[in-house]
């Protein structure tokens, strides 16, 4: 028997796969409450999840950078030296305080 992979969505909504190989293994059993997916459906849904995670990570990074910039600008406006303000905030952009 060739290697077999079962793609499915669990009862809780998570994507999963099981692989079996060899003569004695037989095809993988679908877990209770799971819905079987084709390899194409699995790949498409997995790509959508990965894209959403990347978008979320980019949003978190952008928010963090905006906070660092705002904190840096506030420290500079209060007279804190540039090097100290950068060290305290982690800000690495251009000096915005004149």
Buried (B, 14 or more C-beta within 10 A) or exposed (E): EEEBEBBBBEEEEEBBEBEBEEEEEEEBEEEEEBEEBEEEBBEEBBEEEEEEEEEEEEEEEEEEBEEBBEBBBEBBEEEBEEEEBBEEBEBEEEEEBE
